[in-house]
Amino acid sequence: MLTGCAKMDAALDQQWIVVDFNPGTSVATALHVRAECSHVQNTPAMALPAQRTFVAMMYGVRYNTTNASPANIAELQTCLQRFSAVEGVDPEDAGDEGS
């Protein structure tokens, strides 16, 4: 029973940043931005499902920030802001799902 609670707590502690792109942004551009900003420590780009073209345009690109410091997140945001295709950056956590 405690193992189940620990797994649930870990899932609820998950945090990420979603990068929204301007309308008309190509999938290639979205994937380029994803790759260019994947170097920031403690903010790995989250895996894309097999249909990555659909995912990149429909849901944006996501970076896992669960273990990131405020400095890591600031560095990621600075990297993302270099690209004109980026419309916005939305921090989210497991509590945001279903909203």
C-alpha positions in Angstrom: 0.0 0.0 0.0 2.8 2.4 0.8 4.5 1.8 -2.5 1.3 2.8 -4.3 1.1 6.0 -2.3 4.8 6.8 -3.0 4.2 6.3 -6.8 1.1 8.6 -6.6 3.0 11.3 -4.8 5.8 11.1 -7.3 3.3 11.4 -10.2 1.7 14.5 -8.5 5.1 16.1 -8.0 5.8 16.1 -11.8 6.3 19.6 -13.4 7.0 20.6 -16.9 7.1 23.5 -19.3 5.0 23.5 -22.5 6.3 25.6 -25.4 3.5 27.0 -27.6 4.4 27.9 -31.2 3.0 30.6 -33.4 0.3 29.4 -35.9 1.9 28.1 -39.0 5.1 27.0 -37.4 6.4 24.0 -39.2 7.1 20.7 -37.4 10.7 20.9 -38.4 11.0 24.3 -36.7 9.3 23.0 -33.5 11.7 20.1 -33.4 14.7 22.3 -34.1 13.7 24.5 -31.1 13.3 21.4 -29.0 16.8 20.2 -29.9 18.5 23.6 -29.4 17.2 24.1 -25.9 17.6 20.5 -24.7 21.1 21.2 -23.3 19.8 23.0 -20.2 20.6 21.1 -17.1 17.7 19.4 -15.3 15.2 20.3 -18.0 15.2 17.4 -20.5 12.9 17.5 -23.4 10.1 15.0 -22.9 9.8 12.1 -25.3 7.5 12.5 -28.3 5.1 9.8 -29.2 5.5 8.0 -32.6 3.3 10.6 -34.3 5.6 13.4 -33.3 4.4 15.8 -36.1 0.9 15.8 -34.7 2.1 16.1 -31.1 4.6 18.9 -31.8 2.0 21.1 -33.4 -1.0 20.1 -31.4 0.4 20.1 -27.9 3.7 22.0 -28.2 7.0 20.8 -27.0 7.4 19.8 -23.3 10.4 19.9 -21.0 10.5 18.1 -17.7 11.3 20.6 -15.0 10.5 18.4 -12.0 14.2 18.5 -10.8 15.0 21.9 -12.2 16.2 24.9 -10.1 14.8 28.4 -10.7 18.1 29.1 -12.5 17.6 26.1 -14.8 14.1 27.2 -15.7 15.3 30.8 -16.3 18.0 29.4 -18.6 15.5 27.3 -20.5 13.1 30.3 -20.9 16.0 32.5 -22.2 16.9 29.8 -24.7 13.3 29.5 -25.9 12.9 33.2 -26.3 15.6 33.3 -28.9 13.2 31.8 -31.4 10.6 33.9 -33.1 8.4 30.8 -33.6 7.8 30.5 -29.9 4.6 32.1 -28.9 4.7 31.4 -25.2 5.9 29.2 -22.4 3.5 27.6 -19.9 4.7 26.0 -16.6 2.4 23.2 -15.6 2.2 20.4 -13.0 0.2 17.3 -12.5 -2.5 19.4 -10.8 -3.1 21.2 -14.1 -4.2 18.0 -15.9 -7.9 17.9 -16.4 -8.2 21.7 -16.3 
